[in-house]
């Protein structure tokens, strides 16, 4: 992991205080400071600087459950939380290729498996061939994944 100057550390602190996510901080480190870090290195950096990421509340969406397709749900699967939210789970034992892994259920009920490999690179495999989650679901997934990883101690 790169060593930051006091000014660069102060810049990272201001980004965290402004509510930036780890992914946004990672991108800004690269674009604004020329420092390339993996997602996990950024996570460790935030921890090393004793910073706490700001939790943003997602605005409630009006009754998206009523718009869900009828008869498409898997009866063995747990339904996503009300309001069509994205749910993220972390595996207790990571997949062999991964440092950490888990699954996600998107707001429309579709599922995918995610992982972060030992170099900090993220990956995702959707269970329905050709499925692409919405941009809103991707953003919510990233936010909830960050919170789940923090809660799990990563």
C-alpha positions as CSV (number, residue, x, y, z in Angstrom):
1,X,0.0,0.0,0.0
2,X,1.3,3.5,-0.9
3,X,2.4,5.8,1.9
4,X,0.4,9.1,1.8
5,X,1.8,12.5,2.7
6,X,0.0,14.5,5.5
7,X,-1.7,16.6,2.8
8,X,-2.9,13.5,0.9
9,X,-4.2,12.0,4.2
10,X,-6.1,15.2,4.9
11,X,-7.6,15.0,1.4
12,X,-8.8,11.4,2.0
13,X,-10.3,12.5,5.3
14,X,-12.2,15.3,3.6
15,X,-13.6,12.8,1.0
16,X,-14.7,10.5,3.8
17,X,-16.3,13.4,5.7
18,X,-18.1,14.4,2.4
19,X,-19.8,11.0,2.3
20,X,-17.7,9.4,-0.5
21,X,-17.8,5.6,-0.7
22,X,-14.7,3.4,-0.9
23,X,-15.1,3.0,-4.6
24,X,-15.3,6.8,-5.1
25,X,-12.2,7.3,-2.9
26,X,-10.3,4.7,-4.9
27,X,-11.2,6.5,-8.1
28,X,-10.3,9.9,-6.8
29,X,-6.9,8.7,-5.4
30,X,-6.1,7.5,-8.9
31,X,-7.5,10.5,-10.9
32,X,-6.6,13.3,-8.6
33,X,-3.5,12.1,-6.7
34,X,-2.1,9.5,-9.2
35,X,-2.1,6.8,-6.5
36,X,-3.4,3.4,-7.6
37,X,-4.8,1.2,-4.8
38,X,-7.0,-1.9,-4.7
39,X,-10.4,-1.6,-3.1
40,X,-9.2,-3.5,0.0
41,X,-6.1,-1.2,0.3
42,X,-8.4,1.8,0.3
43,X,-10.5,0.0,3.0
44,X,-7.3,-0.5,5.1
45,X,-6.2,3.1,4.5
46,X,-9.6,4.4,5.8
47,X,-9.2,2.2,8.9
48,X,-5.5,3.2,9.4
49,X,-6.6,6.9,9.3
50,X,-9.2,6.1,12.0
51,X,-12.0,7.4,9.7
52,X,-15.6,6.3,9.6
53,X,-17.5,6.2,6.4
54,X,-20.7,8.2,6.4
55,X,-23.9,6.0,6.0
56,X,-26.3,7.6,3.5
57,X,-29.9,6.7,3.8
58,X,-31.5,5.5,0.6
59,X,-34.7,7.4,-0.3
60,X,-37.8,5.2,-0.1
61,X,-39.1,4.3,-3.5
62,X,-42.9,4.2,-4.0
63,X,-44.3,0.7,-4.0
64,X,-42.0,-1.1,-6.4
65,X,-43.2,-4.4,-5.1
66,X,-46.5,-4.0,-7.0
67,X,-44.5,-3.8,-10.2
68,X,-42.7,-7.2,-9.7
69,X,-43.5,-9.9,-12.3
70,X,-46.0,-12.5,-11.1
71,X,-45.1,-16.2,-10.9
72,X,-41.4,-15.7,-11.5
73,X,-40.1,-16.0,-8.0
74,X,-38.2,-19.0,-6.7
75,X,-40.3,-20.4,-3.8
76,X,-37.2,-21.6,-2.0
77,X,-35.5,-18.2,-2.0
78,X,-36.0,-15.7,0.8
79,X,-37.8,-12.7,-0.6
80,X,-35.9,-9.4,-0.7
81,X,-36.7,-6.8,1.9
82,X,-39.9,-4.8,1.2
83,X,-39.7,-1.8,-1.1
84,X,-37.6,-3.6,-3.7
85,X,-34.3,-3.2,-2.0
86,X,-31.0,-4.9,-2.7
87,X,-29.8,-7.4,-0.1
88,X,-26.1,-8.5,0.3
89,X,-24.8,-11.6,2.1
90,X,-21.2,-12.4,3.0
91,X,-20.2,-16.1,2.9
92,X,-18.9,-17.5,6.2
93,X,-16.3,-19.4,4.2
94,X,-15.1,-17.7,1.1
95,X,-15.0,-19.4,-2.3
96,X,-11.5,-21.0,-3.0
97,X,-10.5,-18.3,-5.5
98,X,-11.6,-15.4,-3.3
99,X,-10.5,-13.5,-0.2
100,X,-14.2,-12.9,0.5
101,X,-17.4,-13.8,-1.3
102,X,-21.2,-13.9,-1.0
103,X,-24.4,-13.3,-2.9
104,X,-26.7,-10.4,-3.8
105,X,-30.4,-10.2,-4.4
106,X,-31.3,-7.2,-6.6
107,X,-34.5,-5.2,-6.3
108,X,-36.2,-7.3,-9.0
109,X,-35.5,-10.6,-7.2
110,X,-32.6,-11.7,-9.5
111,X,-29.5,-13.1,-7.8
112,X,-25.8,-13.0,-8.4
113,X,-22.7,-14.3,-6.7
114,X,-19.9,-11.8,-5.9
115,X,-16.3,-12.1,-4.8
116,X,-13.2,-10.1,-4.1
117,X,-10.0,-12.0,-5.1
118,X,-6.7,-12.0,-3.2
119,X,-5.5,-8.9,-5.2
120,X,-8.6,-6.9,-4.2
121,X,-10.3,-7.3,-7.6
122,X,-14.1,-7.6,-7.5
123,X,-16.1,-10.0,-9.6
124,X,-19.8,-11.0,-10.1
125,X,-21.6,-13.8,-11.8
126,X,-25.3,-13.5,-12.4
127,X,-27.4,-16.6,-12.1
128,X,-29.7,-15.8,-15.0
129,X,-27.7,-15.7,-18.2
130,X,-27.9,-12.3,-19.9
131,X,-29.3,-10.5,-16.8
132,X,-28.0,-7.0,-16.1
133,X,-29.0,-5.2,-12.9
134,X,-30.1,-1.6,-13.1
135,X,-27.5,1.2,-12.4
136,X,-29.5,2.1,-9.2
137,X,-29.2,-1.5,-8.0
138,X,-25.4,-1.6,-8.7
139,X,-24.9,1.6,-6.7
140,X,-27.1,0.2,-3.8
141,X,-25.1,-3.1,-4.1
142,X,-21.8,-1.3,-3.7
143,X,-23.0,0.7,-0.7
144,X,-24.5,-2.4,1.0
145,X,-21.4,-4.5,0.2
146,X,-19.2,-1.9,1.8
147,X,-21.3,-1.9,4.9
148,X,-21.5,-5.7,5.0
149,X,-17.7,-6.0,4.7
150,X,-17.1,-3.5,7.4
151,X,-19.6,-5.4,9.7
152,X,-17.8,-8.7,8.9
153,X,-14.4,-7.1,9.8
154,X,-12.9,-6.7,6.3
